[in-house]
Amino acid sequence: MYALNPDPRAAEALVGMAAAEVEQNLILATLRQTGGNRTHAAHILGISIRTMRNKLRAYAEAGIVIDESPDATG
């Protein structure tokens, strides 16, 4: 399981961002951390793989580059 000890500074950085933008950043960061493994990323985030695929498809259709490599900066 994952230790959830959020850094208060990280939470403060999210203030003022739209929820959809926070969600997108979290999904893409988790995908990078899992080396592009969509199933594992979906599991970590507590969403279905179908939801993950749908979100990624929507991001791609919006022109967002989805870099799934673990060493990508985002």
Phi and psi in radians as a Rosetta constraint file:
Dihedral C 1 N 2 CA 2 C 2 CIRCULARHARMONIC -1.800 0.35
Dihedral N 2 CA 2 C 2 N 3 CIRCULARHARMONIC 2.376 0.35
Dihedral C 2 N 3 CA 3 C 3 CIRCULARHARMONIC -1.321 0.35
Dihedral N 3 CA 3 C 3 N 4 CIRCULARHARMONIC 2.251 0.35
Dihedral C 3 N 4 CA 4 C 4 CIRCULARHARMONIC -1.908 0.35
Dihedral N 4 CA 4 C 4 N 5 CIRCULARHARMONIC 1.535 0.35
Dihedral C 4 N 5 CA 5 C 5 CIRCULARHARMONIC -2.146 0.35
Dihedral N 5 CA 5 C 5 N 6 CIRCULARHARMONIC 1.319 0.35
Dihedral C 5 N 6 CA 6 C 6 CIRCULARHARMONIC -1.110 0.35
Dihedral N 6 CA 6 C 6 N 7 CIRCULARHARMONIC 2.473 0.35
Dihedral C 6 N 7 CA 7 C 7 CIRCULARHARMONIC -1.387 0.35
Dihedral N 7 CA 7 C 7 N 8 CIRCULARHARMONIC 2.127 0.35
Dihedral C 7 N 8 CA 8 C 8 CIRCULARHARMONIC -0.986 0.35
Dihedral N 8 CA 8 C 8 N 9 CIRCULARHARMONIC -0.534 0.35
Dihedral C 8 N 9 CA 9 C 9 CIRCULARHARMONIC -1.165 0.35
Dihedral N 9 CA 9 C 9 N 10 CIRCULARHARMONIC -0.600 0.35
Dihedral C 9 N 10 CA 10 C 10 CIRCULARHARMONIC -1.161 0.35
Dihedral N 10 CA 10 C 10 N 11 CIRCULARHARMONIC -0.724 0.35
Dihedral C 10 N 11 CA 11 C 11 CIRCULARHARMONIC -1.125 0.35
Dihedral N 11 CA 11 C 11 N 12 CIRCULARHARMONIC -0.709 0.35
Dihedral C 11 N 12 CA 12 C 12 CIRCULARHARMONIC -1.088 0.35
Dihedral N 12 CA 12 C 12 N 13 CIRCULARHARMONIC -0.583 0.35
Dihedral C 12 N 13 CA 13 C 13 CIRCULARHARMONIC -1.160 0.35
Dihedral N 13 CA 13 C 13 N 14 CIRCULARHARMONIC -0.359 0.35
Dihedral C 13 N 14 CA 14 C 14 CIRCULARHARMONIC -1.480 0.35
Dihedral N 14 CA 14 C 14 N 15 CIRCULARHARMONIC -0.287 0.35
Dihedral C 14 N 15 CA 15 C 15 CIRCULARHARMONIC -1.070 0.35
Dihedral N 15 CA 15 C 15 N 16 CIRCULARHARMONIC 2.258 0.35
Dihedral C 15 N 16 CA 16 C 16 CIRCULARHARMONIC 1.653 0.35
Dihedral N 16 CA 16 C 16 N 17 CIRCULARHARMONIC -0.185 0.35
Dihedral C 16 N 17 CA 17 C 17 CIRCULARHARMONIC -1.494 0.35
Dihedral N 17 CA 17 C 17 N 18 CIRCULARHARMONIC 2.552 0.35
Dihedral C 17 N 18 CA 18 C 18 CIRCULARHARMONIC -1.183 0.35
Dihedral N 18 CA 18 C 18 N 19 CIRCULARHARMONIC 2.539 0.35
Dihedral C 18 N 19 CA 19 C 19 CIRCULARHARMONIC -1.001 0.35
Dihedral N 19 CA 19 C 19 N 20 CIRCULARHARMONIC -0.672 0.35
Dihedral C 19 N 20 CA 20 C 20 CIRCULARHARMONIC -1.110 0.35
Dihedral N 20 CA 20 C 20 N 21 CIRCULARHARMONIC -0.633 0.35
Dihedral C 20 N 21 CA 21 C 21 CIRCULARHARMONIC -1.216 0.35
Dihedral N 21 CA 21 C 21 N 22 CIRCULARHARMONIC -0.710 0.35
Dihedral C 21 N 22 CA 22 C 22 CIRCULARHARMONIC -1.088 0.35
Dihedral N 22 CA 22 C 22 N 23 CIRCULARHARMONIC -0.788 0.35
Dihedral C 22 N 23 CA 23 C 23 CIRCULARHARMONIC -1.045 0.35
Dihedral N 23 CA 23 C 23 N 24 CIRCULARHARMONIC -0.821 0.35
Dihedral C 23 N 24 CA 24 C 24 CIRCULARHARMONIC -1.048 0.35
Dihedral N 24 CA 24 C 24 N 25 CIRCULARHARMONIC -0.811 0.35
Dihedral C 24 N 25 CA 25 C 25 CIRCULARHARMONIC -1.070 0.35
Dihedral N 25 CA 25 C 25 N 26 CIRCULARHARMONIC -0.717 0.35
Dihedral C 25 N 26 CA 26 C 26 CIRCULARHARMONIC -1.165 0.35
Dihedral N 26 CA 26 C 26 N 27 CIRCULARHARMONIC -0.764 0.35
Dihedral C 26 N 27 CA 27 C 27 CIRCULARHARMONIC -1.083 0.35
Dihedral N 27 CA 27 C 27 N 28 CIRCULARHARMONIC -0.839 0.35
Dihedral C 27 N 28 CA 28 C 28 CIRCULARHARMONIC -1.174 0.35
Dihedral N 28 CA 28 C 28 N 29 CIRCULARHARMONIC -0.663 0.35
Dihedral C 28 N 29 CA 29 C 29 CIRCULARHARMONIC -1.160 0.35
Dihedral N 29 CA 29 C 29 N 30 CIRCULARHARMONIC -0.716 0.35
Dihedral C 29 N 30 CA 30 C 30 CIRCULARHARMONIC -1.158 0.35
Dihedral N 30 CA 30 C 30 N 31 CIRCULARHARMONIC -0.680 0.35
Dihedral C 30 N 31 CA 31 C 31 CIRCULARHARMONIC -1.094 0.35
Dihedral N 31 CA 31 C 31 N 32 CIRCULARHARMONIC -0.724 0.35
Dihedral C 31 N 32 CA 32 C 32 CIRCULARHARMONIC -1.106 0.35
Dihedral N 32 CA 32 C 32 N 33 CIRCULARHARMONIC -0.741 0.35
Dihedral C 32 N 33 CA 33 C 33 CIRCULARHARMONIC -1.111 0.35
Dihedral N 33 CA 33 C 33 N 34 CIRCULARHARMONIC -0.491 0.35
Dihedral C 33 N 34 CA 34 C 34 CIRCULARHARMONIC -1.638 0.35
Dihedral N 34 CA 34 C 34 N 35 CIRCULARHARMONIC 0.188 0.35
Dihedral C 34 N 35 CA 35 C 35 CIRCULARHARMONIC 1.147 0.35
Dihedral N 35 CA 35 C 35 N 36 CIRCULARHARMONIC 0.488 0.35
Dihedral C 35 N 36 CA 36 C 36 CIRCULARHARMONIC 1.559 0.35
Dihedral N 36 CA 36 C 36 N 37 CIRCULARHARMONIC 0.076 0.35
Dihedral C 36 N 37 CA 37 C 37 CIRCULARHARMONIC -1.353 0.35
Dihedral N 37 CA 37 C 37 N 38 CIRCULARHARMONIC 1.740 0.35
Dihedral C 37 N 38 CA 38 C 38 CIRCULARHARMONIC -1.142 0.35
Dihedral N 38 CA 38 C 38 N 39 CIRCULARHARMONIC -0.651 0.35
Dihedral C 38 N 39 CA 39 C 39 CIRCULARHARMONIC -1.125 0.35
Dihedral N 39 CA 39 C 39 N 40 CIRCULARHARMONIC -0.798 0.35
Dihedral C 39 N 40 CA 40 C 40 CIRCULARHARMONIC -1.147 0.35
Dihedral N 40 CA 40 C 40 N 41 CIRCULARHARMONIC -0.746 0.35
Dihedral C 40 N 41 CA 41 C 41 CIRCULARHARMONIC -1.068 0.35
Dihedral N 41 CA 41 C 41 N 42 CIRCULARHARMONIC -0.769 0.35
Dihedral C 41 N 42 CA 42 C 42 CIRCULARHARMONIC -1.072 0.35
Dihedral N 42 CA 42 C 42 N 43 CIRCULARHARMONIC -0.726 0.35
Dihedral C 42 N 43 CA 43 C 43 CIRCULARHARMONIC -1.086 0.35
Dihedral N 43 CA 43 C 43 N 44 CIRCULARHARMONIC -0.804 0.35
Dihedral C 43 N 44 CA 44 C 44 CIRCULARHARMONIC -1.030 0.35
Dihedral N 44 CA 44 C 44 N 45 CIRCULARHARMONIC -0.727 0.35
Dihedral C 44 N 45 CA 45 C 45 CIRCULARHARMONIC -1.417 0.35
Dihedral N 45 CA 45 C 45 N 46 CIRCULARHARMONIC -0.187 0.35
Dihedral C 45 N 46 CA 46 C 46 CIRCULARHARMONIC 1.302 0.35
Dihedral N 46 CA 46 C 46 N 47 CIRCULARHARMONIC 0.537 0.35
Dihedral C 46 N 47 CA 47 C 47 CIRCULARHARMONIC -2.124 0.35
Dihedral N 47 CA 47 C 47 N 48 CIRCULARHARMONIC 2.836 0.35
Dihedral C 47 N 48 CA 48 C 48 CIRCULARHARMONIC -1.333 0.35
Dihedral N 48 CA 48 C 48 N 49 CIRCULARHARMONIC 2.753 0.35
Dihedral C 48 N 49 CA 49 C 49 CIRCULARHARMONIC -1.116 0.35
Dihedral N 49 CA 49 C 49 N 50 CIRCULARHARMONIC -0.556 0.35
Dihedral C 49 N 50 CA 50 C 50 CIRCULARHARMONIC -1.109 0.35
Dihedral N 50 CA 50 C 50 N 51 CIRCULARHARMONIC -0.764 0.35
Dihedral C 50 N 51 CA 51 C 51 CIRCULARHARMONIC -1.090 0.35
Dihedral N 51 CA 51 C 51 N 52 CIRCULARHARMONIC -0.744 0.35
Dihedral C 51 N 52 CA 52 C 52 CIRCULARHARMONIC -1.022 0.35
Dihedral N 52 CA 52 C 52 N 53 CIRCULARHARMONIC -0.853 0.35
Dihedral C 52 N 53 CA 53 C 53 CIRCULARHARMONIC -1.069 0.35
Dihedral N 53 CA 53 C 53 N 54 CIRCULARHARMONIC -0.742 0.35
Dihedral C 53 N 54 CA 54 C 54 CIRCULARHARMONIC -1.114 0.35
Dihedral N 54 CA 54 C 54 N 55 CIRCULARHARMONIC -0.737 0.35
Dihedral C 54 N 55 CA 55 C 55 CIRCULARHARMONIC -1.107 0.35
Dihedral N 55 CA 55 C 55 N 56 CIRCULARHARMONIC -0.804 0.35
Dihedral C 55 N 56 CA 56 C 56 CIRCULARHARMONIC -1.138 0.35
Dihedral N 56 CA 56 C 56 N 57 CIRCULARHARMONIC -0.654 0.35
Dihedral C 56 N 57 CA 57 C 57 CIRCULARHARMONIC -1.101 0.35
Dihedral N 57 CA 57 C 57 N 58 CIRCULARHARMONIC -0.769 0.35
Dihedral C 57 N 58 CA 58 C 58 CIRCULARHARMONIC -1.108 0.35
Dihedral N 58 CA 58 C 58 N 59 CIRCULARHARMONIC -0.707 0.35
Dihedral C 58 N 59 CA 59 C 59 CIRCULARHARMONIC -1.094 0.35
Dihedral N 59 CA 59 C 59 N 60 CIRCULARHARMONIC -0.789 0.35
Dihedral C 59 N 60 CA 60 C 60 CIRCULARHARMONIC -1.096 0.35
Dihedral N 60 CA 60 C 60 N 61 CIRCULARHARMONIC -0.721 0.35
Dihedral C 60 N 61 CA 61 C 61 CIRCULARHARMONIC -1.141 0.35
Dihedral N 61 CA 61 C 61 N 62 CIRCULARHARMONIC -0.478 0.35
Dihedral C 61 N 62 CA 62 C 62 CIRCULARHARMONIC -1.452 0.35
Dihedral N 62 CA 62 C 62 N 63 CIRCULARHARMONIC -0.006 0.35
Dihedral C 62 N 63 CA 63 C 63 CIRCULARHARMONIC 1.553 0.35
Dihedral N 63 CA 63 C 63 N 64 CIRCULARHARMONIC 0.210 0.35
Dihedral C 63 N 64 CA 64 C 64 CIRCULARHARMONIC -1.440 0.35
Dihedral N 64 CA 64 C 64 N 65 CIRCULARHARMONIC 2.212 0.35
Dihedral C 64 N 65 CA 65 C 65 CIRCULARHARMONIC -1.333 0.35
Dihedral N 65 CA 65 C 65 N 66 CIRCULARHARMONIC 2.212 0.35
Dihedral C 65 N 66 CA 66 C 66 CIRCULARHARMONIC -1.845 0.35
Dihedral N 66 CA 66 C 66 N 67 CIRCULARHARMONIC 1.727 0.35
Dihedral C 66 N 67 CA 67 C 67 CIRCULARHARMONIC -1.681 0.35
Dihedral N 67 CA 67 C 67 N 68 CIRCULARHARMONIC 1.928 0.35
Dihedral C 67 N 68 CA 68 C 68 CIRCULARHARMONIC -1.666 0.35
Dihedral N 68 CA 68 C 68 N 69 CIRCULARHARMONIC 0.115 0.35
Dihedral C 68 N 69 CA 69 C 69 CIRCULARHARMONIC -1.354 0.35
Dihedral N 69 CA 69 C 69 N 70 CIRCULARHARMONIC 2.450 0.35
Dihedral C 69 N 70 CA 70 C 70 CIRCULARHARMONIC -1.147 0.35
Dihedral N 70 CA 70 C 70 N 71 CIRCULARHARMONIC -0.359 0.35
Dihedral C 70 N 71 CA 71 C 71 CIRCULARHARMONIC -1.731 0.35
Dihedral N 71 CA 71 C 71 N 72 CIRCULARHARMONIC 0.180 0.35
Dihedral C 71 N 72 CA 72 C 72 CIRCULARHARMONIC -1.312 0.35
Dihedral N 72 CA 72 C 72 N 73 CIRCULARHARMONIC 2.539 0.35
Dihedral C 72 N 73 CA 73 C 73 CIRCULARHARMONIC -1.691 0.35
Dihedral N 73 CA 73 C 73 N 74 CIRCULARHARMONIC 2.509 0.35
